Amino acid sequence: MKLVKAVAVLATGAAALIPIAACSSDNNSGPVAVTTTTTHGGEHTDMRSSLATTASSVVGSALNSAQQAVQNAINSVLSAAPITFDKGSSDLSPADVATIKAVALPLKGNDTAIKIETYAVDSNSGAADSLAEARGNNVATALQNEGIDKARITVHAEGNPMESNVQIDQATISVTTK
């Protein structure tokens, strides 16, 4: 608190000197007029507001960087060993379980939220939806078994997706904001 008061006093003094310097003239041809308005509560509020804005920006930037680092780690794991499903199956292979364990590592020790996306195709749309959901839930359960809180996990499952760029028999995991 003493530091805040000291900074406020210095800022007020500097603000008072700026008009004097700006209004003075080298030729002394006329009178110098200086008007300074000082408020004793406002500078503290303005300074706190400025500090809060700066702190918020720094924290937000750090959180974005941390989330990006987690996403990069997940992407590295999934590109080396994707979580894949056999056609018509929601079972996780031993390799998929190992991949999920590796995905869980960067998620531990933070509260990063994630979204699991799974898809399935079947001539029966209800069966496709159920299969896609079972795939997503199996990945989510495996992550929970690795200590990732269920509240951090969202599953997006879609049967017979309209998008052409999805990997039907592969799960994706992405960092999301809460």
Backbone bond lengths (Angstrom), bond angles and torsions (degrees), N, CA, C in turn:
res aa  C-N    CA-C-N  psi(-1)  N-CA   C-N-CA  omega(-1)  CA-C   N-CA-C  phi
1 M - - - 1.443 - - 1.529 110.74 -
2 K 1.370 116.12 -37.84 1.457 119.37 179.19 1.528 109.95 -64.00
3 L 1.343 115.65 -37.39 1.465 119.86 179.02 1.526 110.42 -63.90
4 V 1.322 117.06 -42.02 1.464 120.77 179.45 1.529 110.06 -62.25
5 K 1.333 117.42 -42.75 1.469 120.67 179.25 1.519 110.96 -64.82
6 A 1.349 116.03 -41.21 1.462 119.77 179.91 1.520 111.15 -63.86
7 V 1.312 116.27 -43.01 1.466 120.13 178.46 1.520 110.31 -64.58
8 A 1.332 117.07 -39.88 1.465 120.96 179.40 1.525 110.91 -63.48
9 V 1.335 116.78 -41.51 1.468 120.36 179.08 1.524 109.97 -64.78
10 L 1.331 117.52 -44.53 1.461 121.01 178.67 1.526 111.50 -62.60
11 A 1.322 115.93 -42.02 1.465 119.83 179.35 1.524 111.08 -64.26
12 T 1.334 116.87 -40.73 1.463 120.66 178.56 1.512 110.67 -64.45
13 G 1.344 116.72 -42.80 1.464 120.60 178.29 1.517 111.77 -63.15
14 A 1.336 116.25 -42.78 1.467 119.82 178.84 1.519 110.37 -64.75
15 A 1.320 116.78 -39.19 1.463 120.33 179.75 1.532 110.59 -65.16
16 A 1.317 116.85 -33.03 1.463 120.20 179.26 1.527 111.01 -72.47
17 L 1.329 118.02 -31.36 1.461 121.30 -179.20 1.527 112.97 -77.31
18 I 1.288 118.03 -29.01 1.467 121.40 -178.17 1.528 111.59 -59.39
19 P 1.339 120.08 -48.24 1.468 118.73 178.94 1.525 112.80 -64.03
20 I 1.331 117.36 -33.79 1.472 120.02 179.41 1.514 109.85 -64.44
21 A 1.305 116.99 -45.75 1.462 121.07 -179.63 1.521 110.84 -65.87
22 A 1.314 116.44 -37.66 1.460 120.24 -176.88 1.525 111.77 -73.15
23 C 1.312 118.32 -30.81 1.451 121.13 -175.75 1.520 113.65 -92.14
24 S 1.298 118.28 -14.56 1.461 118.21 -178.20 1.515 110.50 -75.58
25 S 1.313 114.46 156.46 1.451 120.40 -176.35 1.512 109.08 -129.17
26 D 1.308 116.92 147.12 1.457 120.40 179.86 1.522 112.52 -73.50
27 N 1.312 117.49 -24.08 1.469 118.12 -174.63 1.528 113.18 -94.80
28 N 1.331 117.49 -1.65 1.464 121.78 178.25 1.528 112.38 49.22
29 S 1.295 118.36 34.48 1.452 121.64 -176.39 1.515 113.23 -80.15
30 G 1.297 118.42 -17.67 1.452 118.65 -178.17 1.512 110.27 -145.86
31 P 1.316 114.85 170.52 1.458 118.26 179.41 1.538 110.40 -70.35
32 V 1.310 114.84 149.62 1.468 121.60 177.63 1.519 107.31 -96.44
33 A 1.303 116.38 125.52 1.457 120.47 178.24 1.526 108.36 -110.52
34 V 1.322 116.37 129.16 1.460 122.13 179.57 1.513 107.82 -128.93
35 T 1.301 115.53 129.06 1.449 120.25 175.12 1.521 107.09 -123.09
36 T 1.302 117.05 121.61 1.462 121.64 179.81 1.514 107.73 -125.84
37 T 1.304 115.38 129.74 1.452 120.70 176.57 1.523 107.44 -112.44
38 T 1.315 116.47 126.10 1.452 121.03 -178.79 1.511 108.38 -121.64
39 T 1.311 114.89 129.67 1.460 119.98 173.10 1.517 106.41 -115.48
40 H 1.300 116.71 142.02 1.452 119.64 -173.64 1.515 113.70 -93.64
41 G 1.285 120.89 -9.66 1.461 121.29 177.36 1.505 112.18 -111.21
42 G 1.294 116.61 -29.60 1.457 121.38 -173.04 1.509 114.47 -65.82
43 E 1.351 117.25 -38.26 1.453 117.93 -176.43 1.519 111.09 -66.11
44 H 1.329 117.29 -31.80 1.461 120.16 177.52 1.521 110.15 -68.20
45 T 1.309 116.90 -42.58 1.451 121.27 179.68 1.526 110.71 -65.04
46 D 1.342 116.08 -44.99 1.460 119.75 179.17 1.518 111.21 -61.88
47 M 1.332 116.73 -42.16 1.451 121.19 -178.66 1.527 109.86 -66.33
48 R 1.324 116.66 -43.69 1.461 119.81 179.07 1.520 110.25 -62.55
49 S 1.305 116.39 -41.52 1.452 120.59 178.88 1.523 110.92 -62.13
50 S 1.318 116.01 -43.62 1.462 120.98 178.98 1.520 111.07 -64.87
51 L 1.336 116.87 -43.59 1.459 120.80 178.28 1.516 110.91 -64.78
52 A 1.326 117.32 -40.69 1.459 120.87 179.44 1.527 110.61 -64.11
53 T 1.323 116.79 -40.96 1.464 120.74 178.85 1.520 110.48 -64.04
54 T 1.331 116.38 -44.50 1.464 120.78 179.18 1.521 110.36 -63.91
55 A 1.318 117.79 -45.93 1.459 121.48 179.93 1.518 110.75 -61.90
56 S 1.320 116.59 -42.57 1.459 120.87 178.56 1.523 111.32 -61.13
57 S 1.313 115.77 -41.34 1.456 120.71 179.12 1.521 111.44 -64.89
58 V 1.327 116.43 -43.51 1.467 120.89 179.92 1.521 110.30 -65.17
59 V 1.326 117.47 -44.80 1.457 121.14 179.53 1.526 110.40 -63.88
60 G 1.326 116.69 -43.77 1.465 120.19 178.47 1.515 111.77 -60.85
61 S 1.309 116.85 -41.63 1.461 121.42 178.25 1.520 110.88 -64.72
62 A 1.322 117.06 -42.02 1.467 121.09 178.83 1.523 110.81 -64.54
63 L 1.349 116.56 -41.05 1.460 119.71 178.37 1.521 110.98 -64.52
64 N 1.327 116.73 -42.65 1.462 119.62 177.73 1.517 111.19 -61.39
65 S 1.331 116.86 -40.92 1.457 121.09 178.81 1.521 110.71 -65.22
66 A 1.334 117.02 -41.43 1.465 120.89 179.22 1.525 110.54 -65.06
67 Q 1.334 116.33 -43.88 1.461 119.68 178.39 1.526 110.88 -63.37
68 Q 1.320 117.56 -39.30 1.460 120.96 178.72 1.521 110.52 -65.78
69 A 1.333 117.42 -37.55 1.464 120.78 178.28 1.523 110.48 -65.01
70 V 1.342 117.27 -41.16 1.465 121.13 177.26 1.526 109.50 -63.76
71 Q 1.341 117.29 -45.18 1.465 120.58 179.43 1.531 110.74 -61.51
72 N 1.321 117.38 -42.00 1.464 120.64 178.84 1.523 111.28 -61.54
73 A 1.337 116.48 -40.90 1.466 120.56 178.72 1.534 110.37 -64.91
74 I 1.331 116.82 -43.47 1.471 120.60 177.98 1.522 110.22 -62.45
75 N 1.339 116.61 -44.89 1.467 120.56 179.66 1.525 111.25 -59.69
76 S 1.323 117.25 -40.91 1.467 120.90 179.35 1.522 111.05 -61.62
77 V 1.324 116.16 -44.18 1.466 120.61 179.53 1.524 110.38 -63.95
78 L 1.344 116.17 -49.03 1.466 119.91 -175.93 1.527 112.87 -68.81
79 S 1.324 117.44 -29.50 1.471 118.15 177.95 1.522 110.42 -74.00
80 A 1.324 117.86 -31.32 1.464 121.29 178.17 1.528 111.42 -77.46
81 A 1.331 117.00 -36.74 1.469 121.08 -177.18 1.524 109.10 -147.96
82 P 1.324 117.30 84.03 1.473 119.72 -178.45 1.532 112.14 -64.36
83 I 1.326 114.87 153.77 1.472 120.88 174.20 1.522 105.81 -85.86
84 T 1.325 115.77 111.85 1.464 120.30 -175.85 1.528 110.47 -120.84
85 F 1.307 114.74 158.20 1.460 121.64 179.66 1.525 109.12 -125.69
86 D 1.333 115.11 144.02 1.456 118.77 171.88 1.517 107.92 -70.51
87 K 1.310 115.93 151.86 1.465 121.11 -179.86 1.535 109.47 -55.21
88 G 1.331 114.67 127.47 1.455 121.06 178.05 1.521 114.84 77.88
89 S 1.335 118.13 8.82 1.463 121.26 -176.37 1.527 111.09 -123.03
90 S 1.332 114.81 151.10 1.464 120.72 174.12 1.525 110.94 -114.39
91 D 1.326 116.54 5.09 1.464 120.74 -177.76 1.520 111.70 -71.22
92 L 1.325 114.98 143.99 1.457 121.35 175.72 1.525 108.56 -95.64
93 S 1.307 116.92 131.32 1.459 121.58 177.07 1.528 109.25 -78.42
94 P 1.335 117.97 165.52 1.466 119.50 174.45 1.541 112.06 -57.03
95 A 1.313 117.88 -34.82 1.473 121.13 177.12 1.529 110.36 -66.17
96 D 1.334 117.64 -39.06 1.467 121.41 177.67 1.529 110.69 -63.96
97 V 1.331 116.72 -40.89 1.467 121.01 179.21 1.532 109.50 -63.74
98 A 1.324 117.32 -40.28 1.470 120.84 177.15 1.527 110.47 -63.85
99 T 1.324 116.86 -40.61 1.467 120.88 177.40 1.520 110.48 -62.38
100 I 1.317 116.55 -43.49 1.472 120.49 -179.54 1.527 110.54 -64.15
101 K 1.328 117.57 -38.55 1.473 120.26 175.84 1.535 110.13 -60.45
102 A 1.331 116.69 -40.94 1.468 120.76 178.99 1.529 111.09 -69.09
103 V 1.323 117.83 -35.96 1.471 121.67 177.08 1.531 110.15 -66.27
104 A 1.321 116.75 -35.30 1.470 120.98 -177.70 1.530 112.35 -67.69
105 L 1.323 117.69 -28.71 1.473 120.26 -176.26 1.526 113.58 -55.44
106 P 1.343 119.79 -53.20 1.471 117.86 -179.66 1.529 113.40 -70.34
107 L 1.328 117.58 -12.64 1.467 120.92 179.25 1.525 111.90 -85.24
108 K 1.324 116.66 -16.87 1.465 120.18 -179.83 1.522 109.51 -77.58
109 G 1.313 115.83 145.02 1.456 120.73 177.38 1.518 113.91 83.34
110 N 1.313 117.94 8.53 1.465 121.31 175.37 1.520 107.69 -147.68
111 D 1.311 117.24 177.65 1.470 120.12 -178.76 1.525 112.01 -116.13
112 T 1.321 116.02 29.96 1.459 121.39 -179.67 1.532 110.44 -59.78
113 A 1.316 115.81 130.29 1.465 121.26 177.03 1.530 108.60 -87.91
114 I 1.322 115.58 147.22 1.472 120.24 -179.95 1.521 111.04 -132.18
115 K 1.323 113.23 157.70 1.464 120.49 175.29 1.520 107.88 -123.09
116 I 1.326 115.06 127.95 1.457 121.94 175.75 1.518 106.72 -100.81
117 E 1.325 116.61 128.92 1.459 120.64 177.71 1.526 109.07 -116.75
118 T 1.335 115.04 127.53 1.463 121.08 177.55 1.522 109.35 -135.44
119 Y 1.315 114.35 152.47 1.467 121.34 -176.43 1.519 109.33 -136.87
120 A 1.296 115.19 164.67 1.466 121.74 174.04 1.522 108.47 -158.55
121 V 1.322 114.64 154.91 1.462 120.55 178.47 1.518 108.22 -126.15
122 D 1.325 114.85 136.51 1.459 121.26 176.38 1.518 106.93 -159.48
123 S 1.327 115.91 150.84 1.465 118.84 178.74 1.529 110.96 -65.56
124 N 1.316 116.97 -24.83 1.453 122.53 175.07 1.528 106.94 -94.74
125 S 1.326 117.90 111.57 1.468 120.59 -175.01 1.527 112.33 -62.26
126 G 1.303 118.01 -33.64 1.468 121.10 177.38 1.521 111.14 -64.48
127 A 1.321 116.07 -41.10 1.470 120.41 178.55 1.528 110.05 -67.03
128 A 1.333 117.30 -38.40 1.471 121.01 178.77 1.528 109.90 -64.25
129 D 1.317 116.91 -43.73 1.469 120.76 178.70 1.533 110.81 -62.03
130 S 1.335 116.10 -45.03 1.473 120.43 -179.24 1.522 111.47 -63.36
131 L 1.328 116.79 -41.78 1.460 120.97 179.89 1.531 110.45 -65.67
132 A 1.315 116.96 -45.06 1.466 120.54 178.87 1.528 110.26 -60.37
133 E 1.323 116.73 -42.79 1.462 121.19 179.36 1.527 111.15 -65.37
134 A 1.323 117.32 -42.55 1.472 120.84 178.70 1.531 110.41 -62.09
135 R 1.318 117.23 -39.74 1.467 120.89 177.63 1.533 110.72 -61.20
136 G 1.322 116.55 -49.21 1.462 120.55 179.64 1.517 112.62 -62.15
137 N 1.322 116.01 -42.77 1.464 119.90 179.95 1.527 111.58 -65.82
138 N 1.342 118.16 -35.36 1.461 120.53 178.04 1.535 111.06 -66.28
139 V 1.322 117.14 -39.72 1.469 120.47 177.11 1.533 109.31 -65.93
140 A 1.334 116.76 -44.07 1.468 121.06 179.62 1.529 111.21 -61.49
141 T 1.322 116.94 -43.90 1.466 120.94 179.22 1.522 111.05 -63.07
142 A 1.330 116.67 -40.99 1.466 119.98 178.47 1.536 110.50 -63.50
143 L 1.324 117.82 -38.70 1.468 120.77 176.35 1.533 110.90 -66.25
144 Q 1.324 116.43 -40.68 1.466 120.21 176.90 1.526 110.35 -62.00
145 N 1.329 116.98 -38.61 1.467 121.03 177.41 1.525 111.58 -63.60
146 E 1.315 116.76 -20.66 1.470 122.17 177.40 1.527 111.79 -93.12
147 G 1.338 117.04 6.40 1.459 120.60 175.25 1.521 115.63 96.89
148 I 1.324 117.63 8.59 1.467 120.34 178.26 1.527 108.36 -86.94
149 D 1.316 116.43 124.07 1.461 122.73 -176.89 1.526 111.26 -61.81
150 K 1.309 115.48 133.04 1.467 122.18 -179.66 1.529 112.11 -56.72
151 A 1.333 116.77 -33.05 1.470 121.01 -178.72 1.526 111.97 -64.44
152 R 1.325 117.90 -19.47 1.461 121.91 -179.57 1.527 112.51 -88.21
153 I 1.319 116.94 -7.02 1.466 121.29 -171.95 1.526 110.71 -110.31
154 T 1.325 115.36 129.47 1.464 122.37 172.10 1.523 106.91 -118.29
155 V 1.319 116.04 136.18 1.464 120.50 177.27 1.519 108.68 -110.61
156 H 1.320 115.05 127.50 1.463 121.56 172.38 1.523 106.19 -113.28
157 A 1.323 115.38 110.11 1.466 120.83 -179.13 1.519 108.42 -117.80
158 E 1.322 115.52 136.01 1.457 119.43 -177.30 1.525 110.32 -141.69
159 G 1.300 114.22 125.30 1.454 120.15 174.93 1.513 109.99 -90.91
160 N 1.326 115.61 142.20 1.464 122.15 -179.88 1.535 112.26 46.93
161 P 1.338 116.93 60.72 1.467 119.75 -177.28 1.524 112.11 -64.65
162 M 1.326 114.88 147.97 1.464 120.88 179.38 1.528 111.57 -81.60
163 E 1.345 117.10 -26.52 1.461 120.68 -179.33 1.522 109.47 -68.38
164 S 1.307 115.73 138.88 1.466 119.47 -178.20 1.527 112.68 -89.60
165 N 1.329 117.52 -11.88 1.459 119.48 -174.64 1.528 113.95 -96.59
166 V 1.334 119.82 9.66 1.459 121.50 179.40 1.523 110.61 -86.69
167 Q 1.314 114.96 149.18 1.460 121.51 174.17 1.531 107.22 -90.62
168 I 1.306 116.72 104.59 1.465 121.77 -172.45 1.528 112.73 -57.55
169 D 1.320 117.83 -44.77 1.462 121.17 -174.76 1.526 112.64 -103.57
170 Q 1.327 116.09 32.94 1.468 121.19 -178.30 1.526 109.52 -140.16
171 A 1.338 116.70 138.77 1.468 121.61 177.43 1.515 109.29 -92.39
172 T 1.325 115.83 143.90 1.461 120.67 171.94 1.525 108.27 -117.63
173 I 1.322 115.40 151.00 1.462 121.19 178.99 1.513 107.17 -132.34
174 S 1.333 115.97 126.19 1.461 119.66 -179.62 1.526 110.45 -134.08
175 V 1.330 114.71 149.50 1.460 121.85 177.12 1.520 108.19 -75.18
176 T 1.317 115.92 137.31 1.465 121.23 177.97 1.521 109.39 -128.89
177 T 1.308 115.95 166.44 1.454 120.19 172.53 1.515 107.74 -93.06
178 K 1.306 114.55 149.80 1.474 118.71 -177.40 1.497 111.18 -75.44
